[in-house]
Every structure is written in C-alpha cells, then in structure tokens.
Amino acid sequence: MESVQGVFGYAVFLALAWTISENRRAVPWRTVAGGVLLQVLLAVVILKLPGAQAMFAAMNDALLALEKATRAGTGMVFGYLGGGPLPFAEPFPGAAFVLAFQALPIVLVMSALSALLFHWRLLPLLVRAMSWLLERTLGVGGAVGISTAANVFVGMVEAPLLVKPYLARVNRGELFIILAAGMAGVAGTVMALYAGIVGPRVPGALGHILAASFISAPAAIVFAVLMVPPVGEPTGRKVALPRLDGSSMDAITRGTAEGLQLLLNIVAMLVVLVALVALANGLLGLLPHEGAAWSLQRILGWIMAPLAWLAGVSWAEAATAGALLGTKTVLNELVAYLELAALPAEALSERSRVIMTYALCGFANLGSLGIMIGGLTTMVPERRAEILELGPRTLVAGTLATLSCGAVVGVLL
C-alpha cells in the first residue's frame, strides 16, 4: 500500500506540473520519461545496491571527523562556547550547546574544503561525469548539464556562474531548468550542517542528504521541462569548466571568505525568521480557538498535509510533515530541519523521517528566491524581465522535485 501511495503521489506531482505548463503540446515526453527513470535508477543504485549501508556509515564517520575537526577550531577560538572544555558542570546533557558557535561553523570548513577540491579538479571531475550522464540520457545541452550537475555540489548562484557566458544565449526553457535546478537542491557547503542537525533522528543522514542532491538533478529537469518546455536546439554542447584560483592557498582563502559570508547570512536569517515566526504565532494566538492555540505551523500543516501524504507519509503523520514543508517553503530548509530534529520520537515514524529528509532537501523558499533573482539578474541583466517572470514558478518546480524524491525513496524503503 505504501508503495502504491508513493507511485500515485509521483504521478500527481507530474500531473500538477503539466497542468500549469506554459505549452502542454511542446512537452518533451522523452526527456520526462528519461528523467523519471534516471531518478529512480540513481535512487536504487544509491540506496539498494550491496554496500550502500556501508557507504552511508562511512559518510557518517566522515561527518563525525569533520565535526570533530571543526570543533577543534571553534574550541580554540571561542573556548567553551565553541565546544572547548567547560569551566562548570552541565546541569543536563546539551545545556552548553550553542548553535552559532558549535554547529554552524562547519559551513566555513566545508566551504574552504569545497574550494580546495574544486581547485584540485576533483569536484569538476564529478560535475563533468554527472553532466555527461544528464546530457546523454535526457538530451539537454552542455550549459544546462553543467549547471544542473554543479547544483549537486555548489549553490544556486555559484552553479550558473560556471556557464555565465551561455546564460544570454540559452532558450527560455533551458533558463528555467537552470533556475529550477538551483531550487531543487542544496549546496555542498551546508550538507554536513543539515546532516549534523538531523543525524540524531535519521541514521545515515549525510548519505541521505547527499543522495537527495544527486536524485534531485534529474527531478529538477523533469518538472522544469513539464512547466516550461524548451524550444530549439540545446545550447553549448561542449562547455569548459573555468579555473577559479591560482593556488591551493588561494582556493582555501576564497572558500573561507565565501563561507564566512554564508555563515553570517545563515545566522542573521535564522534570528530574523525565528523571531518573525514567534511574532506571527503570538498574533495568531490572540484568535479564538478550542484546544491548542492557532500557530503558523498548525495552519501550514493543514495546507501542506496532502502534499506530504502524496510524498509517502501516512495520513496520521501528514499534518506534522506538512508543517515542516510549510516552514521550509515560507522560511527555509534549515529551520525545517531544526524543527524535524526537535520533534518527539513518536511524532514521525522512521520511514517518514527519512522521506522528509529528502522532501526538505532543497532551496525552494521565498528567501532563496530573492537571492537567486538578485544573483542571476546581476549575471545576465539583459534577461532580467524573463528571470523575474520565471522566478516564482521555480518555487513550484523545486518543491515538486524534492517531493518527488521523497516519493521515490518512500517506495524503495
């Protein structure tokens, strides 16, 4: 029954995207079918092949090693606030944990590490391999393939930078794929952070988040071509990846500086968004109610519950899962993951927690939409009006893509 639910949900997601398509007659059904098959195949390979659990365990060990290394740096700089030796006894386990000084700084280390791996041509090798797979199976152009594949490892603004010379030439459908792919995934710099947050509730969290990033790439193409079908020949069959740094130290320095900007943005947005939610809940609490007071999470849970059910969550848990989806869309995925980690163990089953780990793994939220529009209109100002027009639709495409990932994984669990 659960498998049927996931298959039905995926079909509904496809139907929704087709219903709001700009040109239903121009939908490239070969690309859609190929994308769905590739998404399922990648999920099966990552989750079901012998050694998959060992791979997840190895990734979890790597995450713990990365957290330990980061804690060494924060402990030296911030003392006990950063995880160093405590000058007092904790009244209860975790009482001394400070999110800003102990968990979030892993973004700095990941950003520097990603820049270094890119300079050493290791990440470009993976990007090129993923791009080749997308180009050969789905028939997309090199510019779209590179940008979509890069979204597995970098952010929604950094990925289009790799194909900046082509952005003015890609057709409308290809531009929408590039935008939607940014909304359907998360940057490699925050994967370890999210995995560290949900790890206590979701075994092998880093492996699941990395898997979500890979299978969201073909999913983004599927829902993008359904909503805005590309017309004409694919752009840029052969695209060269640029070198960004002159040396390893240059890469580390650049990566650290970019990580610092990202870290400060995360801290500031987290403070503001949590404050706004508290303010909204305070105002909603003034409304007449029976039983539990009105809250933003409660309302969003009701609205998004059907989508959570279509992704494979049981109806008894759909309101709770729907609230997480609503938080992710209105605020961001970090706040949603924090709420997922804070849920009581009995609120969601283990299967539902895994499904939600995939369904939440994307930048499709209002804040990210602003960041993406700002970045892309700066890169290609001559297409500003088109980017502004397509921007809100990428929220839908990105959300449907991550929900479809949850549905696929739910069928395989």
C-alpha positions as CSV (number, residue, x, y, z in Angstrom):
1,M,0.0,0.0,0.0
2,E,2.8,2.4,0.9
3,S,4.5,1.7,-2.5
4,V,1.2,2.4,-4.3
5,Q,0.9,5.6,-2.4
6,G,4.3,6.8,-3.5
7,V,3.7,5.9,-7.1
8,F,0.3,7.6,-7.1
9,G,1.9,10.7,-5.4
10,Y,4.6,10.9,-8.1
11,A,2.0,10.7,-10.8
12,V,0.0,13.5,-9.2
13,F,3.2,15.7,-9.0
14,L,3.8,15.2,-12.7
15,A,0.1,16.0,-13.5
16,L,0.3,19.2,-11.4
17,A,3.4,20.4,-13.3
18,W,1.8,19.5,-16.7
19,T,-1.4,21.3,-15.7
20,I,0.4,24.6,-15.2
21,S,2.7,24.2,-18.2
22,E,3.2,27.1,-20.5
23,N,2.9,24.9,-23.5
24,R,1.5,21.4,-22.9
25,R,1.8,20.4,-26.6
26,A,5.5,21.1,-26.6
27,V,6.4,19.0,-23.5
28,P,9.4,16.7,-24.5
29,W,8.0,13.4,-23.1
30,R,11.2,11.5,-23.9
31,T,13.1,13.8,-21.6
32,V,10.4,13.5,-18.9
33,A,10.4,9.7,-19.1
34,G,14.2,9.5,-19.2
35,G,14.4,11.9,-16.2
36,V,12.0,9.8,-14.1
37,L,13.8,6.6,-15.0
38,L,17.2,8.2,-14.2
39,Q,15.9,9.5,-10.9
40,V,14.6,6.0,-9.9
41,L,17.8,4.3,-11.1
42,L,20.0,6.6,-9.2
43,A,17.9,6.1,-6.1
44,V,18.1,2.3,-6.5
45,V,21.8,2.4,-7.0
46,I,22.5,4.6,-4.1
47,L,20.0,3.0,-1.6
48,K,19.7,-0.6,-2.6
49,L,23.0,-1.9,-4.1
50,P,25.2,-4.0,-1.8
51,G,27.4,-1.8,0.2
52,A,25.0,1.2,0.3
53,Q,24.6,1.0,4.0
54,A,28.4,0.6,4.4
55,M,28.8,3.7,2.3
56,F,26.3,5.6,4.4
57,A,28.1,4.5,7.6
58,A,31.4,5.7,6.0
59,M,29.9,9.0,5.2
60,N,28.6,9.3,8.7
61,D,32.1,8.6,10.1
62,A,33.5,11.3,7.7
63,L,30.9,13.7,9.0
64,L,31.8,13.0,12.6
65,A,35.5,13.5,11.7
66,L,34.6,16.8,10.1
67,E,32.6,17.9,13.1
68,K,35.5,16.9,15.4
69,A,38.0,18.9,13.3
70,T,35.7,21.9,13.2
71,R,35.1,21.7,17.0
72,A,38.9,21.8,17.5
73,G,39.0,25.1,15.6
74,T,35.9,26.6,17.3
75,G,37.1,25.4,20.7
76,M,40.4,27.1,20.3
77,V,38.9,30.4,19.1
78,F,35.7,30.6,21.2
79,G,36.6,28.4,24.2
80,Y,33.8,26.5,25.9
81,L,31.2,28.4,23.8
82,G,32.7,26.7,20.7
83,G,32.9,23.2,22.3
84,G,36.0,23.5,24.4
85,P,36.4,22.2,28.0
86,L,33.7,23.6,30.2
87,P,34.6,25.6,33.3
88,F,31.4,24.4,35.0
89,A,29.3,21.2,35.3
90,E,26.4,20.9,32.8
91,P,23.0,20.8,34.7
92,F,21.8,18.4,31.9
93,P,23.4,16.9,28.7
94,G,23.5,19.5,25.9
95,A,22.9,22.5,28.2
96,A,26.2,24.1,27.0
97,F,25.5,23.6,23.3
98,V,25.5,26.9,21.3
99,L,24.3,26.6,17.7
100,A,26.1,29.6,16.3
101,F,29.5,28.6,17.8
102,Q,29.4,24.8,17.7
103,A,27.2,23.7,14.7
104,L,27.1,26.4,12.2
105,P,30.9,27.0,11.8
106,I,31.1,23.7,9.9
107,V,29.9,25.8,6.9
108,L,33.3,27.6,7.0
109,V,35.3,24.4,6.8
110,M,33.1,22.8,4.1
111,S,33.3,26.0,2.0
112,A,37.1,26.0,2.2
113,L,37.3,22.3,1.6
114,S,34.9,22.5,-1.5
115,A,37.0,25.3,-3.0
116,L,40.2,23.3,-2.5
117,L,38.7,20.2,-4.1
118,F,37.5,22.3,-7.0
119,H,41.0,23.7,-7.4
120,W,42.4,20.2,-7.4
121,R,40.0,19.3,-10.2
122,L,38.3,16.6,-8.1
123,L,34.9,18.3,-7.9
124,P,35.0,19.3,-11.6
125,L,35.6,15.7,-12.4
126,L,32.4,14.7,-10.6
127,V,30.5,17.6,-12.1
128,R,31.6,16.6,-15.6
129,A,30.6,13.0,-15.0
130,M,27.1,13.9,-13.8
131,S,26.7,16.4,-16.6
132,W,27.7,13.7,-19.2
133,L,25.0,11.4,-17.7
134,L,22.3,14.1,-17.9
135,E,23.3,15.1,-21.4
136,R,23.4,11.5,-22.8
137,T,20.2,10.3,-21.1
138,L,18.0,13.4,-21.2
139,G,19.3,15.2,-24.3
140,V,20.0,18.6,-22.5
141,G,22.7,20.9,-23.7
142,G,26.1,21.2,-22.2
143,A,25.3,24.5,-20.5
144,V,22.2,23.1,-18.8
145,G,24.0,19.8,-18.0
146,I,27.0,21.5,-16.3
147,S,24.8,24.0,-14.3
148,T,22.4,21.3,-13.2
149,A,25.2,18.8,-12.2
150,A,27.1,21.6,-10.4
151,N,24.0,22.2,-8.2
152,V,24.7,18.8,-6.6
153,F,27.9,20.4,-5.1
154,V,27.5,24.2,-5.1
155,G,24.8,26.7,-4.5
156,M,22.0,28.1,-6.8
157,V,24.1,31.2,-7.7
158,E,27.5,29.6,-7.9
159,A,26.3,26.9,-10.4
160,P,25.1,29.3,-13.1
161,L,28.4,31.2,-12.8
162,L,30.1,28.2,-14.3
163,V,28.2,28.7,-17.5
164,K,27.8,32.5,-17.4
165,P,28.9,33.1,-21.0
166,Y,26.0,30.9,-22.1
167,L,23.2,32.5,-20.0
168,A,22.3,35.2,-22.5
169,R,22.0,32.5,-25.3
170,V,20.1,29.7,-23.7
171,N,16.4,29.5,-24.6
172,R,13.6,30.2,-22.2
173,G,13.1,26.5,-21.3
174,E,16.8,26.0,-20.7
175,L,17.0,29.1,-18.5
176,F,14.1,27.7,-16.4
177,I,15.9,24.4,-16.0
178,I,19.0,26.2,-14.7
179,L,16.8,28.2,-12.2
180,A,14.7,25.2,-11.1
181,A,17.8,23.1,-10.5
182,G,19.1,25.6,-8.1
183,M,15.8,25.5,-6.1
184,A,15.7,21.6,-6.1
185,G,19.0,21.0,-4.4
186,V,21.2,22.4,-1.6
187,A,24.8,23.4,-1.7
188,G,27.6,21.0,-0.6
189,T,28.7,23.6,1.9
190,V,25.6,23.1,4.1
191,M,25.1,19.3,3.6
192,A,27.2,18.5,6.6
193,L,25.4,21.1,8.7
194,Y,22.0,19.7,7.9
195,A,23.2,16.1,8.4
196,G,24.6,17.1,11.8
197,I,21.2,18.6,12.8
198,V,19.0,15.7,11.8
199,G,21.6,12.9,12.4
200,P,20.3,12.0,15.9
201,R,16.8,11.4,14.4
202,V,17.8,10.0,10.9
203,P,20.6,7.3,10.9
204,G,23.0,7.9,8.0
205,A,21.7,11.4,7.5
206,L,24.7,12.6,5.4
207,G,24.3,9.8,3.0
208,H,20.6,10.5,2.6
209,I,21.2,14.3,2.0
210,L,23.9,13.5,-0.5
211,A,21.6,11.0,-2.2
212,A,18.8,13.6,-2.3
213,S,21.2,16.1,-4.0
214,F,22.0,13.6,-6.7
215,I,18.5,12.3,-7.5
216,S,17.1,15.9,-7.4
217,A,19.1,16.8,-10.5
218,P,17.1,14.7,-13.0
219,A,13.9,15.5,-11.0
220,A,14.5,19.2,-11.5
221,I,14.9,18.7,-15.3
222,V,11.7,16.6,-15.4
223,F,9.5,19.2,-13.7
224,A,11.2,22.2,-15.4
225,V,10.5,20.8,-18.9
226,L,6.9,20.0,-18.0
227,M,6.3,23.6,-16.8
228,V,8.4,25.5,-19.3
229,P,9.2,23.2,-22.3
230,P,12.5,24.2,-24.0
231,V,12.2,25.0,-27.7
232,G,15.0,24.8,-30.3
233,E,18.4,23.2,-30.3
234,P,20.3,22.6,-26.9
235,T,22.8,25.3,-26.1
236,G,26.5,24.7,-25.7
237,R,27.3,21.1,-26.5
238,K,30.8,21.4,-25.1
239,V,31.4,23.7,-22.1
240,A,34.7,24.1,-20.4
241,L,34.8,24.5,-16.6
242,P,36.9,27.6,-15.5
243,R,39.7,27.6,-13.0
244,L,38.8,30.0,-10.2
245,D,42.0,30.0,-8.1
246,G,45.8,30.3,-8.7
247,S,46.9,28.1,-5.9
248,S,45.7,25.8,-3.1
249,M,46.1,28.6,-0.6
250,D,44.2,31.0,-2.9
251,A,41.4,28.4,-3.0
252,I,41.3,28.0,0.8
253,T,41.3,31.8,1.3
254,R,38.5,32.3,-1.2
255,G,36.5,29.4,0.1
256,T,36.8,30.7,3.7
257,A,35.7,34.2,2.7
258,E,32.7,32.9,0.9
259,G,31.9,30.5,3.8
260,L,32.1,33.5,6.2
261,Q,29.6,35.4,4.1
262,L,27.3,32.4,4.0
263,L,27.7,31.8,7.8
264,L,26.8,35.4,8.7
265,N,23.8,35.2,6.3
266,I,22.6,32.0,7.9
267,V,22.9,33.4,11.5
268,A,21.2,36.6,10.6
269,M,18.4,34.9,8.7
270,L,17.9,32.4,11.4
271,V,17.5,35.1,14.1
272,V,15.1,37.1,11.9
273,L,13.0,34.2,10.7
274,V,12.5,32.6,14.1
275,A,11.6,36.0,15.5
276,L,9.0,36.5,12.8
277,V,7.5,33.1,13.4
278,A,7.3,33.8,17.1
279,L,5.6,37.1,16.3
280,A,3.2,35.5,13.9
281,N,2.3,32.8,16.4
282,G,1.8,35.4,19.1
283,L,-0.7,37.3,16.9
284,L,-2.4,34.1,15.8
285,G,-2.7,33.0,19.5
286,L,-5.0,36.0,20.1
287,L,-7.6,34.5,17.8
288,P,-10.4,32.5,19.4
289,H,-9.6,28.8,19.5
290,E,-10.6,25.5,21.0
291,G,-7.8,23.3,22.3
292,A,-4.4,24.1,21.0
293,A,-3.8,27.8,20.1
294,W,-3.5,28.8,16.4
295,S,0.0,28.8,15.1
296,L,1.8,29.3,11.8
297,Q,3.0,25.6,11.9
298,R,-0.5,24.3,12.6
299,I,-2.0,26.2,9.7
300,L,0.8,25.3,7.3
301,G,0.4,21.7,8.4
302,W,-3.2,21.6,7.3
303,I,-2.4,23.3,4.0
304,M,0.6,21.1,3.1
305,A,-0.6,17.8,4.6
306,P,-2.0,16.5,1.2
307,L,1.5,17.1,-0.4
308,A,3.2,15.3,2.5
309,W,0.8,12.3,2.1
310,L,1.5,12.2,-1.7
311,A,5.2,12.1,-0.9
312,G,4.6,8.9,1.1
313,V,3.9,10.0,4.6
314,S,1.0,8.3,6.4
315,W,-2.1,10.4,6.8
316,A,-1.9,10.2,10.6
317,E,1.5,12.0,10.3
318,A,0.7,14.2,7.3
319,A,-0.2,17.3,9.3
320,T,3.1,17.2,11.2
321,A,5.1,16.6,8.0
322,G,3.0,19.3,6.2
323,A,4.1,21.8,8.9
324,L,7.7,21.0,8.1
325,L,7.1,21.5,4.4
326,G,5.3,24.8,5.1
327,T,8.2,26.0,7.3
328,K,10.7,25.1,4.6
329,T,8.7,27.0,1.9
330,V,7.9,30.1,3.9
331,L,11.1,30.3,5.9
332,N,13.9,27.9,4.8
333,E,15.1,24.3,4.9
334,L,17.5,25.0,7.9
335,V,14.6,26.0,10.1
336,A,12.6,23.0,8.9
337,Y,15.4,20.6,9.6
338,L,15.8,22.1,13.1
339,E,12.1,21.5,13.7
340,L,12.4,18.0,12.4
341,A,15.2,17.3,14.8
342,A,13.2,18.8,17.7
343,L,10.1,16.6,17.1
344,P,9.4,14.0,19.7
345,A,10.4,10.5,18.6
346,E,6.8,9.4,18.3
347,A,5.7,12.3,16.1
348,L,7.0,10.7,12.9
349,S,7.9,7.1,12.1
350,E,11.5,6.3,11.0
351,R,10.2,5.9,7.4
352,S,8.5,9.3,7.5
353,R,11.6,11.0,8.9
354,V,13.7,9.6,6.0
355,I,11.1,10.7,3.4
356,M,11.0,14.2,4.9
357,T,14.8,14.4,4.9
358,Y,14.6,14.1,1.1
359,A,11.5,16.3,0.7
360,L,13.1,19.1,2.7
361,C,16.4,18.9,0.9
362,G,16.1,21.9,-1.5
363,F,16.4,25.7,-1.6
364,A,12.8,26.3,-2.8
365,N,11.7,29.0,-0.4
366,L,10.9,32.7,-0.5
367,G,14.3,33.9,0.8
368,S,16.3,31.8,-1.6
369,L,14.1,33.1,-4.4
370,G,15.2,36.6,-3.7
371,I,18.9,35.5,-3.5
372,M,18.6,33.7,-6.8
373,I,16.8,36.5,-8.6
374,G,19.4,39.0,-7.3
375,G,22.3,36.8,-8.4
376,L,21.0,35.9,-11.9
377,T,19.8,39.4,-12.8
378,T,23.3,40.7,-12.0
379,M,24.9,37.9,-14.1
380,V,22.7,38.4,-17.1
381,P,20.9,41.8,-16.8
382,E,19.5,41.7,-20.4
383,R,17.2,38.8,-19.3
384,R,16.1,40.5,-16.1
385,A,12.4,40.6,-17.0
386,E,12.4,36.9,-18.0
387,I,14.1,35.9,-14.8
388,L,11.6,37.9,-12.7
389,E,8.7,36.3,-14.6
390,L,10.1,32.7,-14.2
391,G,11.3,33.1,-10.6
392,P,8.1,32.4,-8.7
393,R,7.5,29.3,-10.9
394,T,10.8,27.9,-9.8
395,L,9.4,27.6,-6.3
396,V,6.8,25.2,-7.6
397,A,9.2,23.2,-9.7
398,G,11.8,23.0,-6.9
399,T,9.2,21.9,-4.4
400,L,7.7,19.3,-6.7
401,A,11.1,17.9,-7.5
402,T,12.1,17.4,-3.8
403,L,8.6,16.0,-3.0
404,S,9.1,13.5,-5.9
405,C,12.5,12.5,-4.4
406,G,10.7,11.7,-1.1
407,A,8.1,9.7,-3.0
408,V,10.7,7.6,-4.9
409,V,12.6,6.9,-1.7
410,G,9.4,6.1,0.2
411,V,8.6,3.4,-2.5
412,L,12.1,1.9,-2.0
413,L,12.2,1.9,1.8
